[in-house]
C-alpha cells in the first residue's frame, strides 16, 4: 500500500480513536492523551518504516503536523454535540 493511502487511513481513524482514548484515559492530562493518539496513529501508518524508506524525509516536521491534525480533530469534537452532556429537561420529574 502506498504511503498516502496509509496516511489517509490513519487520519480517518482519528475521531473514533480520540473518543476511545478519552474513554480509556479520561483522568489523564490532555498531553498524555495526545501522546497516546500520536503513538497509535504513528503505528497505524507505519511511521518508522516510512522514515527508513525515505517516504518521510523529516520525521520531526511530520510528527509536528500530526500533532496539529490531532489538535484540530479534538477541537472539532469538543465543539460538537458529542462532547456536551444533555441539558436537564425543565419541568421533568415530580
PDB file of N, CA, C and O in Angstrom:
ATOM      1  N   UNK A   1       0.852  -1.178   0.000  1.00  0.00           N
ATOM      2  CA  UNK A   1       0.000   0.000   0.000  1.00  0.00           C
ATOM      3  C   UNK A   1       0.893   1.235   0.000  1.00  0.00           C
ATOM      4  O   UNK A   1       1.898   1.280   0.709  1.00  0.00           O
ATOM      5  N   UNK A   2       0.529   2.226  -0.788  1.00  0.00           N
ATOM      6  CA  UNK A   2       1.337   3.435  -0.858  1.00  0.00           C
ATOM      7  C   UNK A   2       1.227   4.224   0.443  1.00  0.00           C
ATOM      8  O   UNK A   2       0.276   4.073   1.211  1.00  0.00           O
ATOM      9  N   UNK A   3       2.224   5.065   0.663  1.00  0.00           N
ATOM     10  CA  UNK A   3       2.269   5.846   1.891  1.00  0.00           C
ATOM     11  C   UNK A   3       1.039   6.728   2.042  1.00  0.00           C
ATOM     12  O   UNK A   3       0.475   6.813   3.133  1.00  0.00           O
ATOM     13  N   UNK A   4       0.616   7.381   0.978  1.00  0.00           N
ATOM     14  CA  UNK A   4      -0.525   8.304   1.079  1.00  0.00           C
ATOM     15  C   UNK A   4      -1.786   7.558   1.508  1.00  0.00           C
ATOM     16  O   UNK A   4      -2.582   8.088   2.284  1.00  0.00           O
ATOM     17  N   UNK A   5      -1.974   6.342   1.016  1.00  0.00           N
ATOM     18  CA  UNK A   5      -3.134   5.554   1.434  1.00  0.00           C
ATOM     19  C   UNK A   5      -3.045   5.202   2.912  1.00  0.00           C
ATOM     20  O   UNK A   5      -4.043   5.279   3.628  1.00  0.00           O
ATOM     21  N   UNK A   6      -1.866   4.819   3.371  1.00  0.00           N
ATOM     22  CA  UNK A   6      -1.678   4.524   4.794  1.00  0.00           C
ATOM     23  C   UNK A   6      -1.918   5.762   5.648  1.00  0.00           C
ATOM     24  O   UNK A   6      -2.568   5.699   6.692  1.00  0.00           O
ATOM     25  N   UNK A   7      -1.379   6.898   5.183  1.00  0.00           N
ATOM     26  CA  UNK A   7      -1.537   8.149   5.918  1.00  0.00           C
ATOM     27  C   UNK A   7      -3.007   8.538   6.043  1.00  0.00           C
ATOM     28  O   UNK A   7      -3.478   8.872   7.130  1.00  0.00           O
ATOM     29  N   UNK A   8      -3.721   8.492   4.931  1.00  0.00           N
ATOM     30  CA  UNK A   8      -5.138   8.867   4.959  1.00  0.00           C
ATOM     31  C   UNK A   8      -5.961   7.890   5.790  1.00  0.00           C
ATOM     32  O   UNK A   8      -6.912   8.296   6.457  1.00  0.00           O
ATOM     33  N   UNK A   9      -5.610   6.622   5.756  1.00  0.00           N
ATOM     34  CA  UNK A   9      -6.303   5.641   6.595  1.00  0.00           C
ATOM     35  C   UNK A   9      -6.081   5.963   8.070  1.00  0.00           C
ATOM     36  O   UNK A   9      -7.012   5.898   8.872  1.00  0.00           O
ATOM     37  N   UNK A  10      -4.836   6.314   8.425  1.00  0.00           N
ATOM     38  CA  UNK A  10      -4.538   6.687   9.809  1.00  0.00           C
ATOM     39  C   UNK A  10      -5.301   7.921  10.244  1.00  0.00           C
ATOM     40  O   UNK A  10      -5.809   7.973  11.364  1.00  0.00           O
ATOM     41  N   UNK A  11      -5.389   8.915   9.372  1.00  0.00           N
ATOM     42  CA  UNK A  11      -6.109  10.151   9.689  1.00  0.00           C
ATOM     43  C   UNK A  11      -7.609   9.885   9.819  1.00  0.00           C
ATOM     44  O   UNK A  11      -8.272  10.474  10.673  1.00  0.00           O
ATOM     45  N   UNK A  12      -8.139   9.012   8.984  1.00  0.00           N
ATOM     46  CA  UNK A  12      -9.571   8.714   9.029  1.00  0.00           C
ATOM     47  C   UNK A  12      -9.976   8.072  10.352  1.00  0.00           C
ATOM     48  O   UNK A  12     -11.137   8.156  10.752  1.00  0.00           O
ATOM     49  N   UNK A  13      -9.047   7.445  11.019  1.00  0.00           N
ATOM     50  CA  UNK A  13      -9.336   6.793  12.296  1.00  0.00           C
ATOM     51  C   UNK A  13      -9.375   7.766  13.473  1.00  0.00           C
ATOM     52  O   UNK A  13      -9.834   7.405  14.557  1.00  0.00           O
ATOM     53  N   UNK A  14      -8.897   8.994  13.271  1.00  0.00           N
ATOM     54  CA  UNK A  14      -8.717   9.908  14.398  1.00  0.00           C
ATOM     55  C   UNK A  14      -9.963  10.170  15.240  1.00  0.00           C
ATOM     56  O   UNK A  14      -9.876  10.054  16.463  1.00  0.00           O
ATOM     57  N   UNK A  15     -11.115  10.516  14.667  1.00  0.00           N
ATOM     58  CA  UNK A  15     -12.252  10.804  15.551  1.00  0.00           C
ATOM     59  C   UNK A  15     -12.607   9.636  16.477  1.00  0.00           C
ATOM     60  O   UNK A  15     -12.789   9.840  17.677  1.00  0.00           O
ATOM     61  N   UNK A  16     -12.705   8.434  15.945  1.00  0.00           N
ATOM     62  CA  UNK A  16     -13.045   7.301  16.809  1.00  0.00           C
ATOM     63  C   UNK A  16     -11.901   6.964  17.753  1.00  0.00           C
ATOM     64  O   UNK A  16     -12.135   6.566  18.894  1.00  0.00           O
ATOM     65  N   UNK A  17     -10.680   7.119  17.294  1.00  0.00           N
ATOM     66  CA  UNK A  17      -9.529   6.880  18.152  1.00  0.00           C
ATOM     67  C   UNK A  17      -9.516   7.847  19.331  1.00  0.00           C
ATOM     68  O   UNK A  17      -9.284   7.443  20.470  1.00  0.00           O
ATOM     69  N   UNK A  18      -9.763   9.105  19.058  1.00  0.00           N
ATOM     70  CA  UNK A  18      -9.763  10.113  20.126  1.00  0.00           C
ATOM     71  C   UNK A  18     -10.887   9.846  21.121  1.00  0.00           C
ATOM     72  O   UNK A  18     -10.690   9.996  22.327  1.00  0.00           O
ATOM     73  N   UNK A  19     -12.043   9.457  20.642  1.00  0.00           N
ATOM     74  CA  UNK A  19     -13.141   9.119  21.552  1.00  0.00           C
ATOM     75  C   UNK A  19     -12.761   7.921  22.425  1.00  0.00           C
ATOM     76  O   UNK A  19     -13.053   7.904  23.621  1.00  0.00           O
ATOM     77  N   UNK A  20     -12.114   6.925  21.828  1.00  0.00           N
ATOM     78  CA  UNK A  20     -11.678   5.760  22.589  1.00  0.00           C
ATOM     79  C   UNK A  20     -10.637   6.115  23.636  1.00  0.00           C
ATOM     80  O   UNK A  20     -10.695   5.637  24.769  1.00  0.00           O
ATOM     81  N   UNK A  21      -9.689   6.953  23.251  1.00  0.00           N
ATOM     82  CA  UNK A  21      -8.658   7.384  24.199  1.00  0.00           C
ATOM     83  C   UNK A  21      -9.291   8.162  25.339  1.00  0.00           C
ATOM     84  O   UNK A  21      -8.905   7.998  26.497  1.00  0.00           O
ATOM     85  N   UNK A  22     -10.259   9.006  25.018  1.00  0.00           N
ATOM     86  CA  UNK A  22     -10.955   9.770  26.059  1.00  0.00           C
ATOM     87  C   UNK A  22     -11.647   8.827  27.042  1.00  0.00           C
ATOM     88  O   UNK A  22     -11.629   9.061  28.251  1.00  0.00           O
ATOM     89  N   UNK A  23     -12.252   7.772  26.525  1.00  0.00           N
ATOM     90  CA  UNK A  23     -12.925   6.800  27.393  1.00  0.00           C
ATOM     91  C   UNK A  23     -11.923   6.058  28.276  1.00  0.00           C
ATOM     92  O   UNK A  23     -12.162   5.849  29.465  1.00  0.00           O
ATOM     93  N   UNK A  24     -10.804   5.666  27.678  1.00  0.00           N
ATOM     94  CA  UNK A  24      -9.810   4.883  28.420  1.00  0.00           C
ATOM     95  C   UNK A  24      -8.953   5.716  29.358  1.00  0.00           C
ATOM     96  O   UNK A  24      -8.617   5.274  30.457  1.00  0.00           O
ATOM     97  N   UNK A  25      -8.598   6.930  28.924  1.00  0.00           N
ATOM     98  CA  UNK A  25      -7.666   7.761  29.668  1.00  0.00           C
ATOM     99  C   UNK A  25      -8.300   9.054  30.156  1.00  0.00           C
ATOM    100  O   UNK A  25      -7.620  10.077  30.241  1.00  0.00           O
ATOM    101  N   UNK A  26      -9.589   9.030  30.478  1.00  0.00           N
ATOM    102  CA  UNK A  26     -10.317  10.238  30.863  1.00  0.00           C
ATOM    103  C   UNK A  26      -9.665  11.031  31.976  1.00  0.00           C
ATOM    104  O   UNK A  26      -9.737  12.260  31.981  1.00  0.00           O
ATOM    105  N   UNK A  27      -9.024  10.348  32.929  1.00  0.00           N
ATOM    106  CA  UNK A  27      -8.422  11.033  34.070  1.00  0.00           C
ATOM    107  C   UNK A  27      -7.023  11.559  33.774  1.00  0.00           C
ATOM    108  O   UNK A  27      -6.461  12.302  34.579  1.00  0.00           O
ATOM    109  N   UNK A  28      -6.453  11.186  32.633  1.00  0.00           N
ATOM    110  CA  UNK A  28      -5.104  11.638  32.274  1.00  0.00           C
ATOM    111  C   UNK A  28      -5.152  13.061  31.729  1.00  0.00           C
ATOM    112  O   UNK A  28      -6.224  13.591  31.436  1.00  0.00           O
ATOM    113  N   UNK A  29      -3.978  13.670  31.596  1.00  0.00           N
ATOM    114  CA  UNK A  29      -3.909  15.027  31.060  1.00  0.00           C
ATOM    115  C   UNK A  29      -4.118  15.003  29.547  1.00  0.00           C
ATOM    116  O   UNK A  29      -4.007  13.958  28.907  1.00  0.00           O
ATOM    117  N   UNK A  30      -4.420  16.163  28.997  1.00  0.00           N
ATOM    118  CA  UNK A  30      -4.574  16.283  27.553  1.00  0.00           C
ATOM    119  C   UNK A  30      -3.296  15.904  26.814  1.00  0.00           C
ATOM    120  O   UNK A  30      -3.349  15.278  25.755  1.00  0.00           O
ATOM    121  N   UNK A  31      -2.150  16.284  27.371  1.00  0.00           N
ATOM    122  CA  UNK A  31      -0.868  15.949  26.741  1.00  0.00           C
ATOM    123  C   UNK A  31      -0.648  14.443  26.707  1.00  0.00           C
ATOM    124  O   UNK A  31      -0.134  13.916  25.721  1.00  0.00           O
ATOM    125  N   UNK A  32      -1.030  13.749  27.768  1.00  0.00           N
ATOM    126  CA  UNK A  32      -0.874  12.297  27.800  1.00  0.00           C
ATOM    127  C   UNK A  32      -1.805  11.626  26.783  1.00  0.00           C
ATOM    128  O   UNK A  32      -1.428  10.654  26.128  1.00  0.00           O
ATOM    129  N   UNK A  33      -3.013  12.155  26.664  1.00  0.00           N
ATOM    130  CA  UNK A  33      -3.957  11.614  25.686  1.00  0.00           C
ATOM    131  C   UNK A  33      -3.448  11.856  24.261  1.00  0.00           C
ATOM    132  O   UNK A  33      -3.553  10.982  23.401  1.00  0.00           O
ATOM    133  N   UNK A  34      -2.892  13.059  24.019  1.00  0.00           N
ATOM    134  CA  UNK A  34      -2.373  13.373  22.692  1.00  0.00           C
ATOM    135  C   UNK A  34      -1.206  12.455  22.357  1.00  0.00           C
ATOM    136  O   UNK A  34      -1.109  11.970  21.230  1.00  0.00           O
ATOM    137  N   UNK A  35      -0.326  12.212  23.309  1.00  0.00           N
ATOM    138  CA  UNK A  35       0.815  11.320  23.079  1.00  0.00           C
ATOM    139  C   UNK A  35       0.335   9.909  22.735  1.00  0.00           C
ATOM    140  O   UNK A  35       0.919   9.252  21.873  1.00  0.00           O
ATOM    141  N   UNK A  36      -0.716   9.443  23.397  1.00  0.00           N
ATOM    142  CA  UNK A  36      -1.273   8.122  23.077  1.00  0.00           C
ATOM    143  C   UNK A  36      -1.820   8.106  21.657  1.00  0.00           C
ATOM    144  O   UNK A  36      -1.615   7.140  20.923  1.00  0.00           O
ATOM    145  N   UNK A  37      -2.520   9.174  21.266  1.00  0.00           N
ATOM    146  CA  UNK A  37      -3.072   9.250  19.902  1.00  0.00           C
ATOM    147  C   UNK A  37      -1.962   9.285  18.861  1.00  0.00           C
ATOM    148  O   UNK A  37      -2.060   8.615  17.833  1.00  0.00           O
ATOM    149  N   UNK A  38      -0.911  10.055  19.110  1.00  0.00           N
ATOM    150  CA  UNK A  38       0.215  10.137  18.170  1.00  0.00           C
ATOM    151  C   UNK A  38       0.882   8.774  18.036  1.00  0.00           C
ATOM    152  O   UNK A  38       1.232   8.354  16.933  1.00  0.00           O
ATOM    153  N   UNK A  39       1.052   8.101  19.138  1.00  0.00           N
ATOM    154  CA  UNK A  39       1.678   6.781  19.113  1.00  0.00           C
ATOM    155  C   UNK A  39       0.864   5.788  18.295  1.00  0.00           C
ATOM    156  O   UNK A  39       1.412   5.046  17.480  1.00  0.00           O
ATOM    157  N   UNK A  40      -0.438   5.779  18.517  1.00  0.00           N
ATOM    158  CA  UNK A  40      -1.301   4.839  17.802  1.00  0.00           C
ATOM    159  C   UNK A  40      -1.362   5.165  16.317  1.00  0.00           C
ATOM    160  O   UNK A  40      -1.239   4.271  15.479  1.00  0.00           O
ATOM    161  N   UNK A  41      -1.552   6.435  15.986  1.00  0.00           N
ATOM    162  CA  UNK A  41      -1.624   6.822  14.571  1.00  0.00           C
ATOM    163  C   UNK A  41      -0.275   6.597  13.893  1.00  0.00           C
ATOM    164  O   UNK A  41      -0.221   6.133  12.754  1.00  0.00           O
ATOM    165  N   UNK A  42       0.810   6.925  14.587  1.00  0.00           N
ATOM    166  CA  UNK A  42       2.142   6.684  14.033  1.00  0.00           C
ATOM    167  C   UNK A  42       2.354   5.215  13.714  1.00  0.00           C
ATOM    168  O   UNK A  42       2.940   4.872  12.687  1.00  0.00           O
ATOM    169  N   UNK A  43       1.876   4.353  14.593  1.00  0.00           N
ATOM    170  CA  UNK A  43       1.972   2.916  14.338  1.00  0.00           C
ATOM    171  C   UNK A  43       1.072   2.504  13.179  1.00  0.00           C
ATOM    172  O   UNK A  43       1.451   1.676  12.350  1.00  0.00           O
ATOM    173  N   UNK A  44      -0.120   3.087  13.130  1.00  0.00           N
ATOM    174  CA  UNK A  44      -1.072   2.722  12.078  1.00  0.00           C
ATOM    175  C   UNK A  44      -0.530   3.056  10.693  1.00  0.00           C
ATOM    176  O   UNK A  44      -0.805   2.336   9.733  1.00  0.00           O
ATOM    177  N   UNK A  45       0.229   4.130  10.578  1.00  0.00           N
ATOM    178  CA  UNK A  45       0.765   4.484   9.255  1.00  0.00           C
ATOM    179  C   UNK A  45       2.199   3.997   9.088  1.00  0.00           C
ATOM    180  O   UNK A  45       2.889   4.379   8.143  1.00  0.00           O
ATOM    181  N   UNK A  46       2.639   3.148  10.019  1.00  0.00           N
ATOM    182  CA  UNK A  46       3.987   2.577   9.939  1.00  0.00           C
ATOM    183  C   UNK A  46       5.046   3.664   9.780  1.00  0.00           C
ATOM    184  O   UNK A  46       5.878   3.615   8.875  1.00  0.00           O
ATOM    185  N   UNK A  47       4.996   4.648  10.680  1.00  0.00           N
ATOM    186  CA  UNK A  47       5.869   5.806  10.559  1.00  0.00           C
ATOM    187  C   UNK A  47       7.345   5.419  10.548  1.00  0.00           C
ATOM    188  O   UNK A  47       8.118   6.001   9.787  1.00  0.00           O
ATOM    189  N   UNK A  48       7.754   4.462  11.362  1.00  0.00           N
ATOM    190  CA  UNK A  48       9.167   4.062  11.383  1.00  0.00           C
ATOM    191  C   UNK A  48       9.586   3.511  10.027  1.00  0.00           C
ATOM    192  O   UNK A  48      10.668   3.828   9.533  1.00  0.00           O
ATOM    193  N   UNK A  49       8.733   2.688   9.424  1.00  0.00           N
ATOM    194  CA  UNK A  49       9.042   2.151   8.093  1.00  0.00           C
ATOM    195  C   UNK A  49       9.081   3.259   7.054  1.00  0.00           C
ATOM    196  O   UNK A  49       9.932   3.253   6.164  1.00  0.00           O
ATOM    197  N   UNK A  50       8.155   4.218   7.167  1.00  0.00           N
ATOM    198  CA  UNK A  50       8.106   5.311   6.197  1.00  0.00           C
ATOM    199  C   UNK A  50       9.360   6.178   6.282  1.00  0.00           C
ATOM    200  O   UNK A  50       9.861   6.650   5.261  1.00  0.00           O
ATOM    201  N   UNK A  51       9.871   6.387   7.504  1.00  0.00           N
ATOM    202  CA  UNK A  51      11.098   7.178   7.663  1.00  0.00           C
ATOM    203  C   UNK A  51      12.282   6.415   7.073  1.00  0.00           C
ATOM    204  O   UNK A  51      13.099   6.989   6.352  1.00  0.00           O
ATOM    205  N   UNK A  52      12.373   5.120   7.380  1.00  0.00           N
ATOM    206  CA  UNK A  52      13.526   4.355   6.897  1.00  0.00           C
ATOM    207  C   UNK A  52      13.505   4.169   5.379  1.00  0.00           C
ATOM    208  O   UNK A  52      14.559   4.042   4.755  1.00  0.00           O
ATOM    209  N   UNK A  53      12.315   4.154   4.787  1.00  0.00           N
ATOM    210  CA  UNK A  53      12.247   4.007   3.329  1.00  0.00           C
ATOM    211  C   UNK A  53      12.211   5.364   2.620  1.00  0.00           C
ATOM    212  O   UNK A  53      11.983   5.435   1.412  1.00  0.00           O
ATOM    213  N   UNK A  54      12.440   6.441   3.385  1.00  0.00           N
ATOM    214  CA  UNK A  54      12.547   7.802   2.849  1.00  0.00           C
ATOM    215  C   UNK A  54      11.223   8.369   2.335  1.00  0.00           C
ATOM    216  O   UNK A  54      11.220   9.356   1.599  1.00  0.00           O
ATOM    217  N   UNK A  55      10.090   7.750   2.720  1.00  0.00           N
ATOM    218  CA  UNK A  55       8.803   8.338   2.358  1.00  0.00           C
ATOM    219  C   UNK A  55       8.498   9.537   3.249  1.00  0.00           C
ATOM    220  O   UNK A  55       7.740  10.428   2.865  1.00  0.00           O
ATOM    221  N   UNK A  56       9.090   9.554   4.438  1.00  0.00           N
ATOM    222  CA  UNK A  56       9.037  10.725   5.316  1.00  0.00           C
ATOM    223  C   UNK A  56      10.474  11.223   5.421  1.00  0.00           C
ATOM    224  O   UNK A  56      11.337  10.544   5.978  1.00  0.00           O
ATOM    225  N   UNK A  57      10.722  12.412   4.883  1.00  0.00           N
ATOM    226  CA  UNK A  57      12.079  12.955   4.853  1.00  0.00           C
ATOM    227  C   UNK A  57      12.440  13.654   6.161  1.00  0.00           C
ATOM    228  O   UNK A  57      13.608  13.667   6.548  1.00  0.00           O
ATOM    229  N   UNK A  58      11.453  14.238   6.850  1.00  0.00           N
ATOM    230  CA  UNK A  58      11.690  14.986   8.083  1.00  0.00           C
ATOM    231  C   UNK A  58      10.695  14.501   9.135  1.00  0.00           C
ATOM    232  O   UNK A  58       9.572  14.998   9.218  1.00  0.00           O
ATOM    233  N   UNK A  59      11.120  13.530   9.933  1.00  0.00           N
ATOM    234  CA  UNK A  59      10.230  12.915  10.923  1.00  0.00           C
ATOM    235  C   UNK A  59       9.725  13.934  11.950  1.00  0.00           C
ATOM    236  O   UNK A  59       8.580  13.850  12.394  1.00  0.00           O
ATOM    237  N   UNK A  60      10.567  14.885  12.325  1.00  0.00           N
ATOM    238  CA  UNK A  60      10.161  15.898  13.304  1.00  0.00           C
ATOM    239  C   UNK A  60       9.022  16.761  12.782  1.00  0.00           C
ATOM    240  O   UNK A  60       8.046  17.003  13.491  1.00  0.00           O
ATOM    241  N   UNK A  61       9.144  17.220  11.554  1.00  0.00           N
ATOM    242  CA  UNK A  61       8.075  18.033  10.958  1.00  0.00           C
ATOM    243  C   UNK A  61       6.816  17.208  10.742  1.00  0.00           C
ATOM    244  O   UNK A  61       5.704  17.706  10.917  1.00  0.00           O
ATOM    245  N   UNK A  62       6.991  15.953  10.364  1.00  0.00           N
ATOM    246  CA  UNK A  62       5.835  15.080  10.180  1.00  0.00           C
ATOM    247  C   UNK A  62       5.091  14.910  11.499  1.00  0.00           C
ATOM    248  O   UNK A  62       3.865  15.010  11.539  1.00  0.00           O
ATOM    249  N   UNK A  63       5.827  14.653  12.578  1.00  0.00           N
ATOM    250  CA  UNK A  63       5.202  14.491  13.893  1.00  0.00           C
ATOM    251  C   UNK A  63       4.515  15.774  14.339  1.00  0.00           C
ATOM    252  O   UNK A  63       3.431  15.727  14.921  1.00  0.00           O
ATOM    253  N   UNK A  64       5.136  16.922  14.069  1.00  0.00           N
ATOM    254  CA  UNK A  64       4.519  18.208  14.426  1.00  0.00           C
ATOM    255  C   UNK A  64       3.222  18.411  13.655  1.00  0.00           C
ATOM    256  O   UNK A  64       2.234  18.888  14.213  1.00  0.00           O
ATOM    257  N   UNK A  65       3.220  18.055  12.389  1.00  0.00           N
ATOM    258  CA  UNK A  65       1.997  18.152  11.594  1.00  0.00           C
ATOM    259  C   UNK A  65       0.921  17.216  12.104  1.00  0.00           C
ATOM    260  O   UNK A  65      -0.252  17.584  12.156  1.00  0.00           O
ATOM    261  N   UNK A  66       1.311  16.008  12.482  1.00  0.00           N
ATOM    262  CA  UNK A  66       0.360  15.047  13.032  1.00  0.00           C
ATOM    263  C   UNK A  66      -0.254  15.572  14.326  1.00  0.00           C
ATOM    264  O   UNK A  66      -1.450  15.405  14.562  1.00  0.00           O
ATOM    265  N   UNK A  67       0.565  16.206  15.164  1.00  0.00           N
ATOM    266  CA  UNK A  67       0.059  16.816  16.402  1.00  0.00           C
ATOM    267  C   UNK A  67      -0.971  17.898  16.089  1.00  0.00           C
ATOM    268  O   UNK A  67      -1.990  17.997  16.773  1.00  0.00           O
ATOM    269  N   UNK A  68      -0.718  18.707  15.066  1.00  0.00           N
ATOM    270  CA  UNK A  68      -1.669  19.756  14.691  1.00  0.00           C
ATOM    271  C   UNK A  68      -2.983  19.157  14.198  1.00  0.00           C
ATOM    272  O   UNK A  68      -4.059  19.672  14.501  1.00  0.00           O
ATOM    273  N   UNK A  69      -2.893  18.071  13.440  1.00  0.00           N
ATOM    274  CA  UNK A  69      -4.113  17.415  12.964  1.00  0.00           C
ATOM    275  C   UNK A  69      -4.912  16.884  14.144  1.00  0.00           C
ATOM    276  O   UNK A  69      -6.131  17.046  14.193  1.00  0.00           O
ATOM    277  N   UNK A  70      -4.229  16.249  15.099  1.00  0.00           N
ATOM    278  CA  UNK A  70      -4.907  15.710  16.282  1.00  0.00           C
ATOM    279  C   UNK A  70      -5.541  16.838  17.080  1.00  0.00           C
ATOM    280  O   UNK A  70      -6.680  16.714  17.529  1.00  0.00           O
ATOM    281  N   UNK A  71      -4.806  17.952  17.263  1.00  0.00           N
ATOM    282  CA  UNK A  71      -5.373  19.103  17.970  1.00  0.00           C
ATOM    283  C   UNK A  71      -6.630  19.619  17.263  1.00  0.00           C
ATOM    284  O   UNK A  71      -7.611  19.968  17.920  1.00  0.00           O
ATOM    285  N   UNK A  72      -6.602  19.667  15.942  1.00  0.00           N
ATOM    286  CA  UNK A  72      -7.764  20.132  15.176  1.00  0.00           C
ATOM    287  C   UNK A  72      -8.957  19.203  15.323  1.00  0.00           C
ATOM    288  O   UNK A  72     -10.088  19.662  15.483  1.00  0.00           O
ATOM    289  N   UNK A  73      -8.712  17.903  15.270  1.00  0.00           N
ATOM    290  CA  UNK A  73      -9.815  16.941  15.442  1.00  0.00           C
ATOM    291  C   UNK A  73     -10.396  17.060  16.839  1.00  0.00           C
ATOM    292  O   UNK A  73     -11.616  17.040  17.002  1.00  0.00           O
ATOM    293  N   UNK A  74      -9.544  17.183  17.854  1.00  0.00           N
ATOM    294  CA  UNK A  74     -10.028  17.347  19.229  1.00  0.00           C
ATOM    295  C   UNK A  74     -10.848  18.625  19.359  1.00  0.00           C
ATOM    296  O   UNK A  74     -11.902  18.616  19.995  1.00  0.00           O
ATOM    297  N   UNK A  75     -10.384  19.722  18.769  1.00  0.00           N
ATOM    298  CA  UNK A  75     -11.124  20.987  18.825  1.00  0.00           C
ATOM    299  C   UNK A  75     -12.496  20.840  18.174  1.00  0.00           C
ATOM    300  O   UNK A  75     -13.492  21.329  18.706  1.00  0.00           O
ATOM    301  N   UNK A  76     -12.550  20.166  17.023  1.00  0.00           N
ATOM    302  CA  UNK A  76     -13.842  19.958  16.347  1.00  0.00           C
ATOM    303  C   UNK A  76     -14.767  19.094  17.189  1.00  0.00           C
ATOM    304  O   UNK A  76     -15.951  19.399  17.332  1.00  0.00           O
ATOM    305  N   UNK A  77     -14.225  18.015  17.746  1.00  0.00           N
ATOM    306  CA  UNK A  77     -15.059  17.140  18.571  1.00  0.00           C
ATOM    307  C   UNK A  77     -15.530  17.855  19.836  1.00  0.00           C
ATOM    308  O   UNK A  77     -16.682  17.700  20.242  1.00  0.00           O
ATOM    309  N   UNK A  78     -14.650  18.633  20.458  1.00  0.00           N
ATOM    310  CA  UNK A  78     -15.041  19.366  21.666  1.00  0.00           C
ATOM    311  C   UNK A  78     -16.103  20.421  21.380  1.00  0.00           C
ATOM    312  O   UNK A  78     -16.903  20.749  22.257  1.00  0.00           O
ATOM    313  N   UNK A  79     -16.118  20.950  20.174  1.00  0.00           N
ATOM    314  CA  UNK A  79     -17.099  21.970  19.805  1.00  0.00           C
ATOM    315  C   UNK A  79     -18.413  21.357  19.330  1.00  0.00           C
ATOM    316  O   UNK A  79     -19.402  22.066  19.146  1.00  0.00           O
ATOM    317  N   UNK A  80     -18.421  20.050  19.131  1.00  0.00           N
ATOM    318  CA  UNK A  80     -19.626  19.398  18.619  1.00  0.00           C
ATOM    319  C   UNK A  80     -20.486  18.866  19.753  1.00  0.00           C
ATOM    320  O   UNK A  80     -20.094  18.886  20.920  1.00  0.00           O
ATOM    321  N   UNK A  81     -21.639  18.400  19.389  1.00  0.00           N
ATOM    322  CA  UNK A  81     -22.626  17.952  20.362  1.00  0.00           C
ATOM    323  C   UNK A  81     -22.173  16.721  21.131  1.00  0.00           C
ATOM    324  O   UNK A  81     -22.609  16.522  22.265  1.00  0.00           O
ATOM    325  N   UNK A  82     -21.301  15.876  20.545  1.00  0.00           N
ATOM    326  CA  UNK A  82     -20.921  14.653  21.241  1.00  0.00           C
ATOM    327  C   UNK A  82     -20.213  14.948  22.562  1.00  0.00           C
ATOM    328  O   UNK A  82     -20.276  14.139  23.488  1.00  0.00           O
ATOM    329  N   UNK A  83     -19.542  16.093  22.659  1.00  0.00           N
ATOM    330  CA  UNK A  83     -18.794  16.421  23.861  1.00  0.00           C
ATOM    331  C   UNK A  83     -19.671  17.035  24.944  1.00  0.00           C
ATOM    332  O   UNK A  83     -19.265  17.126  26.102  1.00  0.00           O
ATOM    333  N   UNK A  84     -20.852  17.448  24.571  1.00  0.00           N
ATOM    334  CA  UNK A  84     -21.735  18.113  25.523  1.00  0.00           C
ATOM    335  C   UNK A  84     -22.675  17.093  26.152  1.00  0.00           C
ATOM    336  O   UNK A  84     -23.266  16.266  25.459  1.00  0.00           O
ATOM    337  N   UNK A  85     -22.804  17.164  27.473  1.00  0.00           N
ATOM    338  CA  UNK A  85     -23.780  16.283  28.109  1.00  0.00           C
ATOM    339  C   UNK A  85     -25.154  16.912  27.924  1.00  0.00           C
ATOM    340  O   UNK A  85     -25.282  18.136  27.920  1.00  0.00           O
ATOM    341  N   UNK A  86     -26.182  16.082  27.773  1.00  0.00           N
ATOM    342  CA  UNK A  86     -27.514  16.644  27.547  1.00  0.00           C
ATOM    343  C   UNK A  86     -27.956  17.492  28.744  1.00  0.00           C
ATOM    344  O   UNK A  86     -27.758  17.123  29.902  1.00  0.00           O
ATOM    345  N   UNK A  87     -28.551  18.620  28.429  1.00  0.00           N
ATOM    346  CA  UNK A  87     -29.049  19.505  29.470  1.00  0.00           C
ATOM    347  C   UNK A  87     -30.294  18.898  30.094  1.00  0.00           C
ATOM    348  O   UNK A  87     -31.088  18.269  29.395  1.00  0.00           O
ATOM    349  N   UNK A  88     -30.480  19.078  31.405  1.00  0.00           N
ATOM    350  CA  UNK A  88     -31.702  18.540  32.029  1.00  0.00           C
ATOM    351  C   UNK A  88     -32.931  19.223  31.442  1.00  0.00           C
ATOM    352  O   UNK A  88     -32.915  20.415  31.132  1.00  0.00           O
ATOM    353  N   UNK A  89     -33.970  18.459  31.301  1.00  0.00           N
ATOM    354  CA  UNK A  89     -35.208  18.980  30.737  1.00  0.00           C
ATOM    355  C   UNK A  89     -35.983  19.690  31.831  1.00  0.00           C
ATOM    356  O   UNK A  89     -36.241  19.118  32.890  1.00  0.00           O
ATOM    357  N   UNK A  90     -36.351  20.931  31.575  1.00  0.00           N
ATOM    358  CA  UNK A  90     -37.112  21.730  32.536  1.00  0.00           C
ATOM    359  C   UNK A  90     -38.484  21.119  32.791  1.00  0.00           C
ATOM    360  O   UNK A  90     -39.157  20.678  31.860  1.00  0.00           O
ATOM    361  N   UNK A  91     -38.883  21.094  34.020  1.00  0.00           N
ATOM    362  CA  UNK A  91     -40.232  20.641  34.346  1.00  0.00           C
ATOM    363  C   UNK A  91     -40.389  19.129  34.396  1.00  0.00           C
ATOM    364  O   UNK A  91     -41.501  18.638  34.592  1.00  0.00           O
ATOM    365  N   UNK A  92     -39.291  18.370  34.221  1.00  0.00           N
ATOM    366  CA  UNK A  92     -39.432  16.926  34.305  1.00  0.00           C
ATOM    367  C   UNK A  92     -39.302  16.483  35.750  1.00  0.00           C
ATOM    368  O   UNK A  92     -38.746  17.208  36.575  1.00  0.00           O
ATOM    369  N   UNK A  93     -39.793  15.338  36.054  1.00  0.00           N
ATOM    370  CA  UNK A  93     -39.737  14.821  37.402  1.00  0.00           C
ATOM    371  C   UNK A  93     -41.027  15.133  38.134  1.00  0.00           C
ATOM    372  O   UNK A  93     -42.002  15.589  37.537  1.00  0.00           O
ATOM    373  N   UNK A  94     -41.022  14.875  39.482  1.00  0.00           N
ATOM    374  CA  UNK A  94     -42.273  15.089  40.221  1.00  0.00           C
ATOM    375  C   UNK A  94     -42.280  16.334  41.031  1.00  0.00           C
ATOM    376  O   UNK A  94     -43.270  16.630  41.699  1.00  0.00           O
TER     377      UNK A  94
END
